[in-house]
Structure formats: C-alpha cells, structure tokens
Amino acid sequence: MTSSLTRARTRLSSAVLVAVGLAAGFGVAQGTGIRALGGAVFAAAGVGAATLWVQRRGWAVALGLGGLYVGAFVLAHVLALGVGLPAWLAVGLVTLAAAGVTYAVADRPVPGGSTR
C-alpha cells in the first residue's frame, strides 16, 4: 500500500504526453475528420511535454526531444503515405519509438537525484 505522500511525489511522465500527442492526435483527426483538431491535441501534448523537459533536463534536451517529437509526426506520414504502411501501424511504431526515447532521456530517474 502506498502512502498519499508517495503518490503526491509521483511525477507526470513526459513520455505519456508524447504518446498521447502522437496517437490521440491522430485518432482525433481521423475520428472527427478535422485535422486541425488532431493538430491541437498534438500541439497541446507537445507543449506540456516540452515544459516538463525544460524543467527537468534543460533547454538543450527539450529542443532535442522536441525535434524528435515533430520528426516522429513527419515519419508517421512518410511511413503511411510514402512506404504504404497502414496508418495506425505507422503511428504506433513512431509513438513507441518516440515515447521510449523520451522516457530514457527525460523521465528515467537519474542516479543521485540530479535532474540537470
């Protein structure tokens, strides 16, 4: 059983925001037929993740992970439209990769407790 103090210190994972931005952004765009609405989900999750990256790891890491996030979005389009993968498979692959790298770089606890 965990105490409420332990739960209060649980950190929001920026990798989850990356996954939500890519996968849910695509799902919203596809489900509603309104690409801008999916883009808004993508952008909002990206801004949330970037805020955490700057706070936890600094601007250099935030810029690198931001590039990865946007690059994953572009790569999903290339895989689906250019290579011919099913759209959800393309989104799933880039989401797993981007969220995994994000966790490793920004969310995994740092030995010694230093975040920068």
N, CA, C and O atoms as a Tinker XYZ file with bonds, in Angstrom:
   464  protein
     1  N      0.843000   -1.180000    0.000000    73     2
     2  CA     0.000000    0.000000    0.000000    64     1     3
     3  C      0.887000    1.243000    0.000000    63     2     4     5
     4  O      1.855000    1.313000    0.758000    81     3
     5  N      0.568000    2.213000   -0.835000    73     3     6
     6  CA     1.381000    3.416000   -0.901000    64     5     7
     7  C      0.716000    4.533000   -0.123000    63     6     8     9
     8  O     -0.508000    4.651000   -0.072000    81     7
     9  N      1.564000    5.344000    0.478000    73     7    10
    10  CA     1.024000    6.469000    1.238000    64     9    11
    11  C      0.634000    7.597000    0.291000    63    10    12    13
    12  O      1.053000    7.629000   -0.866000    81    11
    13  N     -0.165000    8.510000    0.797000    73    11    14
    14  CA    -0.560000    9.646000   -0.038000    64    13    15
    15  C      0.639000   10.537000   -0.333000    63    14    16    17
    16  O      0.666000   11.202000   -1.368000    81    15
    17  N      1.632000   10.564000    0.555000    73    15    18
    18  CA     2.837000   11.348000    0.315000    64    17    19
    19  C      3.611000   10.782000   -0.876000    63    18    20    21
    20  O      4.122000   11.539000   -1.702000    81    19
    21  N      3.697000    9.463000   -0.964000    73    19    22
    22  CA     4.385000    8.833000   -2.092000    64    21    23
    23  C      3.650000    9.142000   -3.386000    63    22    24    25
    24  O      4.280000    9.477000   -4.389000    81    23
    25  N      2.345000    9.035000   -3.378000    73    23    26
    26  CA     1.565000    9.341000   -4.578000    64    25    27
    27  C      1.711000   10.803000   -4.970000    63    26    28    29
    28  O      1.746000   11.114000   -6.160000    81    27
    29  N      1.797000   11.702000   -4.010000    73    27    30
    30  CA     1.913000   13.121000   -4.305000    64    29    31
    31  C      3.220000   13.432000   -5.016000    63    30    32    33
    32  O      3.295000   14.384000   -5.792000    81    31
    33  N      4.261000   12.627000   -4.754000    73    31    34
    34  CA     5.558000   12.866000   -5.382000    64    33    35
    35  C      5.704000   12.175000   -6.731000    63    34    36    37
    36  O      6.724000   12.351000   -7.397000    81    35
    37  N      4.731000   11.410000   -7.144000    73    35    38
    38  CA     4.798000   10.736000   -8.432000    64    37    39
    39  C      4.813000   11.779000   -9.536000    63    38    40    41
    40  O      3.971000   12.675000   -9.580000    81    39
    41  N      5.784000   11.644000  -10.425000    73    39    42
    42  CA     5.954000   12.629000  -11.482000    64    41    43
    43  C      5.145000   12.254000  -12.718000    63    42    44    45
    44  O      5.030000   11.081000  -13.076000    81    43
    45  N      4.595000   13.265000  -13.354000    73    43    46
    46  CA     3.930000   13.063000  -14.637000    64    45    47
    47  C      4.995000   12.691000  -15.650000    63    46    48    49
    48  O      6.040000   13.338000  -15.723000    81    47
    49  N      4.743000   11.672000  -16.418000    73    47    50
    50  CA     5.693000   11.213000  -17.413000    64    49    51
    51  C      5.521000   11.987000  -18.713000    63    50    52    53
    52  O      4.435000   12.022000  -19.290000    81    51
    53  N      6.603000   12.602000  -19.163000    73    51    54
    54  CA     6.534000   13.302000  -20.446000    64    53    55
    55  C      6.403000   12.307000  -21.593000    63    54    56    57
    56  O      5.896000   12.654000  -22.660000    81    55
    57  N      6.858000   11.071000  -21.382000    73    55    58
    58  CA     6.704000   10.037000  -22.412000    64    57    59
    59  C      5.222000    9.737000  -22.655000    63    58    60    61
    60  O      4.823000    9.450000  -23.783000    81    59
    61  N      4.421000    9.803000  -21.613000    73    59    62
    62  CA     2.979000    9.601000  -21.775000    64    61    63
    63  C      2.385000   10.748000  -22.601000    63    62    64    65
    64  O      1.532000   10.526000  -23.460000    81    63
    65  N      2.838000   11.955000  -22.336000    73    63    66
    66  CA     2.347000   13.091000  -23.128000    64    65    67
    67  C      2.743000   12.954000  -24.597000    63    66    68    69
    68  O      1.966000   13.304000  -25.486000    81    67
    69  N      3.946000   12.447000  -24.852000    73    67    70
    70  CA     4.385000   12.214000  -26.232000    64    69    71
    71  C      3.474000   11.180000  -26.898000    63    70    72    73
    72  O      3.029000   11.373000  -28.030000    81    71
    73  N      3.204000   10.091000  -26.192000    73    71    74
    74  CA     2.341000    9.046000  -26.745000    64    73    75
    75  C      0.931000    9.567000  -26.993000    63    74    76    77
    76  O      0.333000    9.274000  -28.028000    81    75
    77  N      0.404000   10.333000  -26.057000    73    75    78
    78  CA    -0.937000   10.907000  -26.227000    64    77    79
    79  C     -0.954000   11.874000  -27.409000    63    78    80    81
    80  O     -1.872000   11.842000  -28.228000    81    79
    81  N      0.049000   12.722000  -27.495000    73    79    82
    82  CA     0.086000   13.696000  -28.578000    64    81    83
    83  C      0.107000   13.043000  -29.948000    63    82    84    85
    84  O     -0.605000   13.473000  -30.855000    81    83
    85  N      0.923000   12.005000  -30.103000    73    83    86
    86  CA     1.023000   11.349000  -31.404000    64    85    87
    87  C     -0.187000   10.460000  -31.690000    63    86    88    89
    88  O     -0.824000   10.599000  -32.735000    81    87
    89  N     -0.505000    9.559000  -30.781000    73    87    90
    90  CA    -1.572000    8.587000  -31.037000    64    89    91
    91  C     -2.960000    9.207000  -30.928000    63    90    92    93
    92  O     -3.791000    9.027000  -31.818000    81    91
    93  N     -3.214000    9.930000  -29.850000    73    91    94
    94  CA    -4.542000   10.527000  -29.688000    64    93    95
    95  C     -4.747000   11.664000  -30.692000    63    94    96    97
    96  O     -5.854000   11.864000  -31.191000    81    95
    97  N     -3.687000   12.399000  -30.982000    73    95    98
    98  CA    -3.804000   13.442000  -32.002000    64    97    99
    99  C     -4.237000   12.856000  -33.337000    63    98   100   101
   100  O     -5.115000   13.399000  -34.008000    81    99
   101  N     -3.610000   11.735000  -33.720000    73    99   102
   102  CA    -4.003000   11.079000  -34.970000    64   101   103
   103  C     -5.431000   10.545000  -34.872000    63   102   104   105
   104  O     -6.227000   10.703000  -35.798000    81   103
   105  N     -5.746000    9.912000  -33.739000    73   103   106
   106  CA    -7.088000    9.352000  -33.570000    64   105   107
   107  C     -8.178000   10.407000  -33.640000    63   106   108   109
   108  O     -9.224000   10.181000  -34.249000    81   107
   109  N     -7.942000   11.553000  -33.025000    73   107   110
   110  CA    -8.915000   12.642000  -33.059000    64   109   111
   111  C     -9.073000   13.168000  -34.489000    63   110   112   113
   112  O    -10.187000   13.395000  -34.959000    81   111
   113  N     -7.935000   13.356000  -35.171000    73   111   114
   114  CA    -8.004000   13.847000  -36.558000    64   113   115
   115  C     -8.749000   12.860000  -37.447000    63   114   116   117
   116  O     -9.585000   13.258000  -38.259000    81   115
   117  N     -8.447000   11.578000  -37.295000    73   115   118
   118  CA    -9.102000   10.570000  -38.128000    64   117   119
   119  C    -10.571000   10.393000  -37.739000    63   118   120   121
   120  O    -11.435000   10.284000  -38.609000    81   119
   121  N    -10.849000   10.364000  -36.466000    73   119   122
   122  CA   -12.212000   10.121000  -35.994000    64   121   123
   123  C    -13.175000   11.248000  -36.286000    63   122   124   125
   124  O    -14.344000   11.012000  -36.588000    81   123
   125  N    -12.684000   12.480000  -36.196000    73   123   126
   126  CA   -13.563000   13.626000  -36.428000    64   125   127
   127  C    -13.514000   14.119000  -37.866000    63   126   128   129
   128  O    -14.425000   14.805000  -38.330000    81   127
   129  N    -12.443000   13.763000  -38.566000    73   127   130
   130  CA   -12.262000   14.294000  -39.909000    64   129   131
   131  C    -11.752000   15.725000  -39.913000    63   130   132   133
   132  O    -11.662000   16.354000  -40.967000    81   131
   133  N    -11.417000   16.239000  -38.734000    73   131   134
   134  CA   -10.933000   17.611000  -38.604000    64   133   135
   135  C     -9.452000   17.542000  -38.221000    63   134   136   137
   136  O     -9.105000   17.355000  -37.055000    81   135
   137  N     -8.593000   17.696000  -39.224000    73   135   138
   138  CA    -7.153000   17.570000  -38.994000    64   137   139
   139  C     -6.644000   18.598000  -37.988000    63   138   140   141
   140  O     -5.748000   18.306000  -37.196000    81   139
   141  N     -7.215000   19.797000  -38.020000    73   139   142
   142  CA    -6.769000   20.845000  -37.103000    64   141   143
   143  C     -7.040000   20.473000  -35.644000    63   142   144   145
   144  O     -6.273000   20.845000  -34.756000    81   143
   145  N     -8.111000   19.750000  -35.399000    73   143   146
   146  CA    -8.416000   19.322000  -34.032000    64   145   147
   147  C     -7.377000   18.308000  -33.548000    63   146   148   149
   148  O     -6.917000   18.375000  -32.408000    81   147
   149  N     -7.014000   17.375000  -34.420000    73   147   150
   150  CA    -5.934000   16.449000  -34.084000    64   149   151
   151  C     -4.622000   17.185000  -33.884000    63   150   152   153
   152  O     -3.840000   16.839000  -32.998000    81   151
   153  N     -4.379000   18.197000  -34.703000    73   151   154
   154  CA    -3.178000   19.011000  -34.549000    64   153   155
   155  C     -3.156000   19.761000  -33.230000    63   154   156   157
   156  O     -2.094000   19.954000  -32.637000    81   155
   157  N     -4.325000   20.185000  -32.769000    73   155   158
   158  CA    -4.406000   20.873000  -31.476000    64   157   159
   159  C     -4.048000   19.926000  -30.336000    63   158   160   161
   160  O     -3.366000   20.321000  -29.391000    81   159
   161  N     -4.505000   18.678000  -30.419000    73   159   162
   162  CA    -4.146000   17.669000  -29.408000    64   161   163
   163  C     -2.638000   17.437000  -29.441000    63   162   164   165
   164  O     -1.985000   17.407000  -28.398000    81   163
   165  N     -2.091000   17.272000  -30.646000    73   163   166
   166  CA    -0.655000   17.078000  -30.833000    64   165   167
   167  C      0.129000   18.250000  -30.231000    63   166   168   169
   168  O      1.098000   18.042000  -29.501000    81   167
   169  N     -0.290000   19.470000  -30.537000    73   167   170
   170  CA     0.413000   20.661000  -30.052000    64   169   171
   171  C      0.310000   20.810000  -28.534000    63   170   172   173
   172  O      1.302000   21.113000  -27.871000    81   171
   173  N     -0.880000   20.598000  -27.986000    73   171   174
   174  CA    -1.057000   20.751000  -26.537000    64   173   175
   175  C     -0.212000   19.744000  -25.765000    63   174   176   177
   176  O      0.419000   20.095000  -24.768000    81   175
   177  N     -0.197000   18.502000  -26.221000    73   175   178
   178  CA     0.626000   17.493000  -25.553000    64   177   179
   179  C      2.107000   17.829000  -25.709000    63   178   180   181
   180  O      2.890000   17.626000  -24.781000    81   179
   181  N      2.490000   18.337000  -26.864000    73   179   182
   182  CA     3.880000   18.723000  -27.085000    64   181   183
   183  C      4.317000   19.862000  -26.190000    63   182   184   185
   184  O      5.424000   19.838000  -25.652000    81   183
   185  N      3.463000   20.858000  -26.023000    73   183   186
   186  CA     3.785000   21.975000  -25.132000    64   185   187
   187  C      3.899000   21.488000  -23.686000    63   186   188   189
   188  O      4.798000   21.907000  -22.957000    81   187
   189  N      2.996000   20.610000  -23.279000    73   187   190
   190  CA     3.076000   20.055000  -21.927000    64   189   191
   191  C      4.358000   19.270000  -21.707000    63   190   192   193
   192  O      5.019000   19.424000  -20.680000    81   191
   193  N      4.707000   18.430000  -22.671000    73   191   194
   194  CA     5.940000   17.645000  -22.556000    64   193   195
   195  C      7.156000   18.561000  -22.558000    63   194   196   197
   196  O      8.077000   18.367000  -21.765000    81   195
   197  N      7.169000   19.556000  -23.438000    73   195   198
   198  CA     8.308000   20.466000  -23.517000    64   197   199
   199  C      8.510000   21.234000  -22.215000    63   198   200   201
   200  O      9.644000   21.479000  -21.803000    81   199
   201  N      7.420000   21.608000  -21.577000    73   199   202
   202  CA     7.516000   22.291000  -20.289000    64   201   203
   203  C      8.213000   21.401000  -19.274000    63   202   204   205
   204  O      9.074000   21.864000  -18.525000    81   203
   205  N      7.846000   20.128000  -19.246000    73   203   206
   206  CA     8.497000   19.188000  -18.324000    64   205   207
   207  C      9.965000   18.987000  -18.684000    63   206   208   209
   208  O     10.813000   18.912000  -17.794000    81   207
   209  N     10.277000   18.899000  -19.980000    73   207   210
   210  CA    11.670000   18.703000  -20.399000    64   209   211
   211  C     12.553000   19.855000  -19.959000    63   210   212   213
   212  O     13.661000   19.638000  -19.468000    81   211
   213  N     12.076000   21.074000  -20.130000    73   211   214
   214  CA    12.862000   22.243000  -19.738000    64   213   215
   215  C     13.084000   22.230000  -18.232000    63   214   216   217
   216  O     14.197000   22.478000  -17.767000    81   215
   217  N     12.038000   21.943000  -17.468000    73   215   218
   218  CA    12.148000   21.922000  -16.010000    64   217   219
   219  C     13.091000   20.826000  -15.524000    63   218   220   221
   220  O     13.868000   21.044000  -14.594000    81   219
   221  N     13.029000   19.661000  -16.141000    73   219   222
   222  CA    13.775000   18.501000  -15.641000    64   221   223
   223  C     15.171000   18.359000  -16.215000    63   222   224   225
   224  O     16.086000   17.913000  -15.523000    81   223
   225  N     15.344000   18.739000  -17.488000    73   223   226
   226  CA    16.622000   18.459000  -18.142000    64   225   227
   227  C     17.251000   19.654000  -18.846000    63   226   228   229
   228  O     18.384000   19.560000  -19.318000    81   227
   229  N     16.543000   20.771000  -18.925000    73   227   230
   230  CA    17.124000   21.961000  -19.543000    64   229   231
   231  C     16.725000   22.128000  -21.005000    63   230   232   233
   232  O     16.079000   21.270000  -21.607000    81   231
   233  N     17.139000   23.272000  -21.550000    73   231   234
   234  CA    16.730000   23.660000  -22.899000    64   233   235
   235  C     17.316000   22.771000  -23.984000    63   234   236   237
   236  O     16.630000   22.462000  -24.959000    81   235
   237  N     18.557000   22.356000  -23.839000    73   235   238
   238  CA    19.189000   21.548000  -24.890000    64   237   239
   239  C     18.434000   20.232000  -25.084000    63   238   240   241
   240  O     18.149000   19.837000  -26.214000    81   239
   241  N     18.116000   19.563000  -23.991000    73   239   242
   242  CA    17.365000   18.306000  -24.073000    64   241   243
   243  C     15.956000   18.572000  -24.600000    63   242   244   245
   244  O     15.439000   17.803000  -25.410000    81   243
   245  N     15.341000   19.651000  -24.146000    73   243   246
   246  CA    13.987000   19.980000  -24.603000    64   245   247
   247  C     13.955000   20.210000  -26.111000    63   246   248   249
   248  O     13.030000   19.760000  -26.788000    81   247
   249  N     14.944000   20.898000  -26.631000    73   247   250
   250  CA    14.990000   21.140000  -28.073000    64   249   251
   251  C     15.211000   19.833000  -28.840000    63   250   252   253
   252  O     14.596000   19.607000  -29.882000    81   251
   253  N     16.082000   18.986000  -28.325000    73   251   254
   254  CA    16.320000   17.699000  -28.975000    64   253   255
   255  C     15.086000   16.813000  -28.973000    63   254   256   257
   256  O     14.741000   16.215000  -29.992000    81   255
   257  N     14.425000   16.730000  -27.830000    73   255   258
   258  CA    13.216000   15.904000  -27.751000    64   257   259
   259  C     12.064000   16.522000  -28.534000    63   258   260   261
   260  O     11.226000   15.800000  -29.074000    81   259
   261  N     12.014000   17.836000  -28.599000    73   259   262
   262  CA    11.006000   18.489000  -29.432000    64   261   263
   263  C     11.208000   18.142000  -30.902000    63   262   264   265
   264  O     10.245000   17.899000  -31.630000    81   263
   265  N     12.467000   18.121000  -31.333000    73   263   266
   266  CA    12.774000   17.704000  -32.700000    64   265   267
   267  C     12.387000   16.264000  -32.953000    63   266   268   269
   268  O     11.876000   15.928000  -34.021000    81   267
   269  N     12.632000   15.414000  -31.969000    73   267   270
   270  CA    12.232000   14.008000  -32.078000    64   269   271
   271  C     10.710000   13.883000  -32.202000    63   270   272   273
   272  O     10.211000   13.102000  -33.013000    81   271
   273  N      9.987000   14.647000  -31.404000    73   271   274
   274  CA     8.518000   14.617000  -31.401000    64   273   275
   275  C      7.955000   15.025000  -32.766000    63   274   276   277
   276  O      7.097000   14.342000  -33.326000    81   275
   277  N      8.449000   16.142000  -33.286000    73   275   278
   278  CA     7.984000   16.603000  -34.598000    64   277   279
   279  C      8.460000   15.639000  -35.687000    63   278   280   281
   280  O      7.728000   15.357000  -36.636000    81   279
   281  N      9.684000   15.137000  -35.548000    73   279   282
   282  CA    10.202000   14.174000  -36.511000    64   281   283
   283  C      9.384000   12.895000  -36.547000    63   282   284   285
   284  O      9.183000   12.319000  -37.616000    81   283
   285  N      8.913000   12.444000  -35.394000    73   283   286
   286  CA     8.068000   11.243000  -35.337000    64   285   287
   287  C      6.752000   11.482000  -36.074000    63   286   288   289
   288  O      6.254000   10.604000  -36.779000    81   287
   289  N      6.200000   12.671000  -35.904000    73   287   290
   290  CA     4.969000   13.048000  -36.615000    64   289   291
   291  C      5.186000   12.977000  -38.125000    63   290   292   293
   292  O      4.365000   12.419000  -38.854000    81   291
   293  N      6.286000   13.541000  -38.580000    73   291   294
   294  CA     6.604000   13.537000  -40.015000    64   293   295
   295  C      6.862000   12.112000  -40.493000    63   294   296   297
   296  O      6.372000   11.712000  -41.549000    81   295
   297  N      7.629000   11.346000  -39.718000    73   295   298
   298  CA     7.950000    9.977000  -40.110000    64   297   299
   299  C      6.698000    9.111000  -40.220000    63   298   300   301
   300  O      6.624000    8.248000  -41.095000    81   299
   301  N      5.721000    9.322000  -39.355000    73   299   302
   302  CA     4.472000    8.562000  -39.454000    64   301   303
   303  C      3.809000    8.813000  -40.804000    63   302   304   305
   304  O      3.285000    7.889000  -41.426000    81   303
   305  N      3.835000   10.056000  -41.250000    73   303   306
   306  CA     3.265000   10.377000  -42.563000    64   305   307
   307  C      4.066000    9.719000  -43.684000    63   306   308   309
   308  O      3.484000    9.200000  -44.636000    81   307
   309  N      5.379000    9.737000  -43.581000    73   307   310
   310  CA     6.229000    9.126000  -44.602000    64   309   311
   311  C      5.970000    7.619000  -44.661000    63   310   312   313
   312  O      5.834000    7.046000  -45.743000    81   311
   313  N      5.904000    6.990000  -43.498000    73   311   314
   314  CA     5.672000    5.546000  -43.467000    64   313   315
   315  C      4.304000    5.178000  -44.027000    63   314   316   317
   316  O      4.167000    4.179000  -44.733000    81   315
   317  N      3.302000    5.977000  -43.717000    73   315   318
   318  CA     1.948000    5.664000  -44.183000    64   317   319
   319  C      1.745000    6.037000  -45.649000    63   318   320   321
   320  O      1.250000    5.229000  -46.434000    81   319
   321  N      2.121000    7.240000  -46.012000    73   319   322
   322  CA     1.848000    7.723000  -47.363000    64   321   323
   323  C      2.929000    7.318000  -48.363000    63   322   324   325
   324  O      2.631000    6.998000  -49.514000    81   323
   325  N      4.169000    7.334000  -47.921000    73   323   326
   326  CA     5.264000    7.037000  -48.829000    64   325   327
   327  C      5.585000    5.559000  -48.940000    63   326   328   329
   328  O      5.774000    5.043000  -50.041000    81   327
   329  N      5.648000    4.880000  -47.816000    73   327   330
   330  CA     6.012000    3.460000  -47.789000    64   329   331
   331  C      4.784000    2.574000  -47.963000    63   330   332   333
   332  O      4.882000    1.468000  -48.494000    81   331
   333  N      3.644000    3.053000  -47.523000    73   331   334
   334  CA     2.413000    2.292000  -47.683000    64   333   335
   335  C      1.996000    1.471000  -46.480000    63   334   336   337
   336  O      1.122000    0.612000  -46.598000    81   335
   337  N      2.602000    1.713000  -45.319000    73   335   338
   338  CA     2.142000    1.019000  -44.110000    64   337   339
   339  C      0.734000    1.488000  -43.752000    63   338   340   341
   340  O      0.363000    2.623000  -44.054000    81   339
   341  N     -0.043000    0.633000  -43.118000    73   339   342
   342  CA    -1.336000    1.102000  -42.596000    64   341   343
   343  C     -1.097000    2.272000  -41.633000    63   342   344   345
   344  O     -0.133000    2.267000  -40.867000    81   343
   345  N     -1.967000    3.254000  -41.679000    73   343   346
   346  CA    -1.761000    4.486000  -40.907000    64   345   347
   347  C     -1.581000    4.224000  -39.419000    63   346   348   349
   348  O     -0.672000    4.777000  -38.801000    81   347
   349  N     -2.433000    3.389000  -38.836000    73   347   350
   350  CA    -2.316000    3.134000  -37.407000    64   349   351
   351  C     -1.031000    2.405000  -37.061000    63   350   352   353
   352  O     -0.474000    2.625000  -35.985000    81   351
   353  N     -0.546000    1.543000  -37.943000    73   351   354
   354  CA     0.731000    0.873000  -37.701000    64   353   355
   355  C      1.869000    1.888000  -37.716000    63   354   356   357
   356  O      2.746000    1.855000  -36.853000    81   355
   357  N      1.854000    2.777000  -38.685000    73   355   358
   358  CA     2.883000    3.818000  -38.759000    64   357   359
   359  C      2.871000    4.690000  -37.508000    63   358   360   361
   360  O      3.923000    4.976000  -36.936000    81   359
   361  N      1.697000    5.107000  -37.090000    73   359   362
   362  CA     1.580000    5.938000  -35.884000    64   361   363
   363  C      2.027000    5.152000  -34.654000    63   362   364   365
   364  O      2.720000    5.691000  -33.792000    81   363
   365  N      1.641000    3.909000  -34.571000    73   363   366
   366  CA     2.042000    3.080000  -33.434000    64   365   367
   367  C      3.544000    2.900000  -33.339000    63   366   368   369
   368  O      4.111000    2.976000  -32.249000    81   367
   369  N      4.191000    2.664000  -34.464000    73   367   370
   370  CA     5.640000    2.471000  -34.464000    64   369   371
   371  C      6.379000    3.727000  -34.027000    63   370   372   373
   372  O      7.269000    3.663000  -33.180000    81   371
   373  N      6.016000    4.860000  -34.597000    73   371   374
   374  CA     6.733000    6.088000  -34.231000    64   373   375
   375  C      6.401000    6.509000  -32.800000    63   374   376   377
   376  O      7.237000    7.094000  -32.112000    81   375
   377  N      5.185000    6.212000  -32.356000    73   375   378
   378  CA     4.808000    6.544000  -30.987000    64   377   379
   379  C      5.624000    5.739000  -29.994000    63   378   380   381
   380  O      6.133000    6.291000  -29.019000    81   379
   381  N      5.754000    4.446000  -30.226000    73   379   382
   382  CA     6.567000    3.607000  -29.339000    64   381   383
   383  C      8.016000    4.077000  -29.299000    63   382   384   385
   384  O      8.618000    4.172000  -28.230000    81   383
   385  N      8.561000    4.366000  -30.461000    73   383   386
   386  CA     9.954000    4.805000  -30.517000    64   385   387
   387  C     10.148000    6.149000  -29.811000    63   386   388   389
   388  O     11.055000    6.293000  -28.992000    81   387
   389  N      9.306000    7.124000  -30.122000    73   387   390
   390  CA     9.459000    8.460000  -29.539000    64   389   391
   391  C      9.217000    8.446000  -28.031000    63   390   392   393
   392  O      9.942000    9.096000  -27.277000    81   391
   393  N      8.205000    7.710000  -27.595000    73   391   394
   394  CA     7.929000    7.636000  -26.153000    64   393   395
   395  C      9.047000    6.900000  -25.425000    63   394   396   397
   396  O      9.405000    7.271000  -24.307000    81   395
   397  N      9.599000    5.869000  -26.042000    73   395   398
   398  CA    10.700000    5.131000  -25.423000    64   397   399
   399  C     11.941000    5.985000  -25.258000    63   398   400   401
   400  O     12.558000    5.988000  -24.192000    81   399
   401  N     12.311000    6.704000  -26.295000    73   399   402
   402  CA    13.477000    7.589000  -26.210000    64   401   403
   403  C     13.212000    8.693000  -25.194000    63   402   404   405
   404  O     14.095000    9.045000  -24.411000    81   403
   405  N     12.008000    9.236000  -25.204000    73   403   406
   406  CA    11.661000   10.295000  -24.254000    64   405   407
   407  C     11.787000    9.796000  -22.819000    63   406   408   409
   408  O     12.326000   10.499000  -21.964000    81   407
   409  N     11.299000    8.601000  -22.552000    73   407   410
   410  CA    11.426000    8.058000  -21.196000    64   409   411
   411  C     12.895000    7.922000  -20.812000    63   410   412   413
   412  O     13.297000    8.326000  -19.721000    81   411
   413  N     13.689000    7.355000  -21.707000    73   411   414
   414  CA    15.102000    7.122000  -21.414000    64   413   415
   415  C     15.862000    8.426000  -21.168000    63   414   416   417
   416  O     16.741000    8.482000  -20.308000    81   415
   417  N     15.527000    9.462000  -21.915000    73   415   418
   418  CA    16.265000   10.717000  -21.826000    64   417   419
   419  C     15.714000   11.641000  -20.733000    63   418   420   421
   420  O     16.487000   12.284000  -20.023000    81   419
   421  N     14.400000   11.711000  -20.595000    73   419   422
   422  CA    13.820000   12.746000  -19.736000    64   421   423
   423  C     13.101000   12.248000  -18.493000    63   422   424   425
   424  O     12.993000   12.988000  -17.515000    81   423
   425  N     12.610000   11.025000  -18.503000    73   423   426
   426  CA    11.760000   10.582000  -17.395000    64   425   427
   427  C     12.421000    9.593000  -16.441000    63   426   428   429
   428  O     12.058000    9.517000  -15.267000    81   427
   429  N     13.380000    8.845000  -16.943000    73   427   430
   430  CA    14.025000    7.836000  -16.098000    64   429   431
   431  C     14.749000    8.542000  -14.958000    63   430   432   433
   432  O     15.441000    9.533000  -15.189000    81   431
   433  N     14.601000    8.051000  -13.743000    73   431   434
   434  CA    15.288000    8.687000  -12.616000    64   433   435
   435  C     16.804000    8.717000  -12.818000    63   434   436   437
   436  O     17.402000    7.754000  -13.298000    81   435
   437  N     17.394000    9.819000  -12.451000    73   435   438
   438  CA    18.834000    9.988000  -12.580000    64   437   439
   439  C     19.502000    9.570000  -11.279000    63   438   440   441
   440  O     19.081000   10.012000  -10.209000    81   439
   441  N     20.533000    8.728000  -11.339000    73   439   442
   442  CA    21.232000    8.346000  -10.108000    64   441   443
   443  C     21.734000    9.594000   -9.367000    63   442   444   445
   444  O     22.307000   10.495000   -9.980000    81   443
   445  N     21.523000    9.638000   -8.082000    73   443   446
   446  CA    21.951000   10.778000   -7.295000    64   445   447
   447  C     20.908000   11.876000   -7.196000    63   446   448   449
   448  O     21.087000   12.827000   -6.434000    81   447
   449  N     19.819000   11.765000   -7.953000    73   447   450
   450  CA    18.722000   12.721000   -7.845000    64   449   451
   451  C     18.882000   14.004000   -8.615000    63   450   452   453
   452  O     17.976000   14.837000   -8.589000    81   451
   453  N     20.001000   14.209000   -9.306000    73   451   454
   454  CA    20.185000   15.448000  -10.085000    64   453   455
   455  C     19.377000   15.374000  -11.365000    63   454   456   457
   456  O     19.329000   14.325000  -12.006000    81   455
   457  N     18.744000   16.468000  -11.744000    73   455   458
   458  CA    17.932000   16.484000  -12.960000    64   457   459
   459  C     18.575000   17.283000  -14.073000    63   458   460   461
   460  O     18.042000   17.316000  -15.183000    81   459
   461  N     19.702000   17.931000  -13.817000    73   459   462
   462  CA    20.343000   18.713000  -14.883000    64   461   463
   463  C     21.781000   18.371000  -14.985000    63   462   464
   464  O     22.489000   18.926000  -15.825000    81   463
